[in-house]
Amino acid sequence: MDWQNFRLSTRLQLTGEIVEALYARIAEIDAVKNTFRITHRLLPQTIER
């Protein structure tokens, strides 16, 4: 296998704006996960979103 061109070994070059958007999305997912962990259910609005 050609490791130099292997796609998992290449680094992503992300701008600060993209990194912030990713962190925001991860925070949203984490909040939903924590709500589900506590209540053992999801609101219909959460599922739609």
N, C-alpha and C positions, 0 to 999 in steps of 0.2 A: 504494500500500500504506500502511496506517495503522501507522506505525512506533511510535507510543506503545503500541499494544496487541499489537505483534509479540512472540511469546512468547520469542524469543531475546534480546530487548533488556531483558527484565525480570530483575531480580536475585533470586537465591534467598536467602531469609533462613533460614539454618541455625543451629541451636543448637550449642553446643560439643560436646555429646554426639554429635550426628549427624556433625559434622566429624571427631571422633576415630574414630568407627566407619568413616567413609569412608577415612581415612588408614590404618587397620588393614587394611581390605580391599585397598586399593591395595598395601600392603606385602606381603600374601600373594600377590597376583598377580605382583608384581615378583620375589618369591622363586622362584615356580614358573617364571617366564620365565628367570631366571638359571640355574636348575638345568637347564632344557632347553637353554639356550645352551651350557652346559659339557658335558653328557652326551649331547646329541642324542636323548634319550628321556625319557619320563615314566613314573613308576611307576603301576601300576594304581590304587593308593590315591589318588594325586593326581588321576587322571582321574575317579574316582568322586566325589571331593569337589568 
